[in-house]
Every structure is written in structure tokens, then in C-alpha cells.
Amino acid sequence: MPRFLITAIGFGLALLIGLVLLWPKYQDFTDLRQQIKKKNIELQYREEYFIKINEVSDELVGHESALLKIDSALPQNYSIPALFSFLEVESSRSGLILKEVALESIKNSDQEPEIKTISLEVLLSGSYPSLKDFLSNLENSARLLEVKNLSFSYPEEPEDPFTFQLLIQARSY
């Protein structure tokens, strides 16, 4: 057999064996390159996300006073004695006498299960304009308070004050 033919057959076999052995490695290499491209794109999106988060955080620092108002309106842990004290101060500022405060219930909200609703029954004594001032103070306070029910009794003597019974709801986390 001529030398040229043996060389050509040997070269062909070497090329065939090389392709059979190297082709899977080449496929693994291209797959790895595709995965690296995907991870780089994912990393770029995450970097953009964190840049946006930092921008929003810096913007929130400028609105710290508004956030403190929101935090006081819907506190994490609502203190019942602090709420009683608040009602006492507001009633006296309005010219009403706080006769009684009773805790009705503490339950989770139907729409938002993580928000608690605290119901209080408040008994006040005073004049109608004082009641208007009290309700206005409750409405303008930073706390989330809602008057659900209001009833009053007419005094027996004309100079006696009215008696007001309110059902107030407060919310917290």
C-alpha cells in the first residue's frame, strides 16, 4: 500500500476520532458560554435593581417627617394606655369630661389580616360644641381613629351637660 494512502487513512481516522472525542467537549463549552452570558445579564439586572433601590432609599430620607407621621398613624405596637391617655387629653382640650373608657375588642381586620382593629367605648359629658371640637381633633390627629357610633342623651335639667357615648376604632399592625 502506498504511503500516501496510509497517511490519508490515518489522518482521516485521527480526524474522525478527534471529532468524536472533542465534539461533546465543544458542546459543553458552548453551553457554558451561554450560561455565562445569561448570568452576566442577570447580574446586570440585579445591579440596576439595587441602584434603583438605593435611589428610592435616598428619596425616602428626604421624606422622613412624612414617614414618621405615617408611623404614628399606624404604629407597630399599639399601646392601649397611650390611646386612653390620648383620648383623655383630647377630650379635656375640647372641653369635655371623659367619664369612662372601655375596651370593646381587639381583632384582626377582615380585609387586611395583619392590621388589628381596636374598638373602644367612650362616655363623655359636655356641650355639643365641645363634642364638635373633640370629633374635629380626632379627625385631624395623626392616629387612624374612626368614630363608628355616636349616641347622646338629653340632660334632665337644662343646665346639666349632655352625655355622649361613642364607639371608636383604632388600627395598628
N, C-alpha and C positions, 0 to 999 in steps of 0.2 A: 504494500500500500504506500502510496506516495506520502511523503512527509507533509505536504501541503494539506492533504485531505485529513490526516490525523490531527494536525494543528487546528484546522477549521472545526472538526467534530469536537475536539477538546475545548476549544473556545466556546462553541455553541452550548456544550454541556455545562461549562463553568458559568456561562451567562444564564442558562436556564436554572441551575441550582442556586445561583446568586439571587435571581428574581424570586424564586420560590421561598428562599430563606429571608430575604430582605423586604419583600413586599408587605408582610404583616407588620414589620417594624416601621415601615414607612407610613402605613395606615395609622398605627398608634401615634406616630409623630404628628401627623396632620390632625388627628383628633385632639391631641394635647394642645396644639396651636389654637384650635377653635375654642377649646375650653379656656385658654389663657385670654383670648380676645373677649369672651363673654365675661370673665371675671374682671377684666380691666374696665369694661363698660359698666358693670355692676358697681365697681369701686368708684367710678366717676359719678354715677348717680347718687351713691351714698355721700360722697364728698359734697355734692351740690345740695343734698338734703340737709346735711349738718351746717352748711353755710347759711341756708335759709333759716334753720332753727336758731342759729346764733343771731341773725338779723332780727328775728321776731323777739328773741330774748332781750336784745339791746333796745328794741322799741318798747317792750313792756316795762323796762326800767324807767322810761320816761313817763309812764302812766301809773306809777306806783301808788299815788294817792287815790286814784280811782279803784285800783285793785284792793286797797285797804278798806275802802267803802263797801265793796262787794263782799269782802271777807267778814266785815262786821254785820252786813245784812244777812248773810247765810253762814254762820260760824260752824266750825268743825264739831265742837262740843258745846252744846247749848247748856248754859248754867241756869237752872230753874230759879235759884235765889237771885241771880243777877237780873233775870226777867221780872221777878216780883219787885225788886228794887227799882227797876226802870219804870214799871207801871206806877209805883208809889210816887216817884219823883215827878213823872208827867202829870199825874192827877193833881198833885199839890201845886204844880206850876200853873195848871189850868183853873185852879180854884175849887176843885172837887175834893171830897173826903173819901179816901179809899177805906171802905168798911171791911171788905172781905175779898180774898183771892183764893180760889180753889182750883187745884189741878184736876182737870176732867180726864184727860187721856194723853198718852204718848204712843203714836203708832206710825208705821211706815206709810208713805204716800202711795196711792193706787197707781198713779202714772209713773212716778219715779221711785222705785223701791229703796234707793239709797238715801232719800230725803225723808226725814222724820217730821211729823206734824204734831205739835204740842198744843192741846186745847186747854184753855183756862176760862173759868167763870169768874167774872169780876163784878163786885157790888160796889157802886159809887153813890154818893149823896152830894147834891148841889143844885145849881141852877142850869137852865137849858143853855144859855150862852157859854157857861163853863164846859158843858158837855161838848158843844161845838168846837171849842178850843182844844179840848182833850183829843177828840177824833182827828182834828187837823194836825195836832202834834204827832199822833200815831201814824198818820198818813205820810207826814214829811220826815219821819225818823228814818235812819239808815237801816233799821231792822225790818225784816219781812214779817209784818204783822197784818192780820186781816180780821176785821170785825164781822163775824158770821151772823150774829143775832143781837138785837137790842130790844129790850123791853123796859118800860118805866112805869112807876105808879105815881098817881097824883097824891099830893100830900093831904092829910086830913085837915090841917089848919093852913090857911093861905100863906102864912109867914114861914111855914116849915119847908125844907128843901125837898126837891124831887128825889126819888130813889131810882137809880138806873142799874139794870142788870145786863151785862154784856158777855157774849161768848166770843173770845178772841183766840185766833190760831196763829202760832208762830212756827217757823220752819227752820230746820238745821240739817246738817249732814249726819 
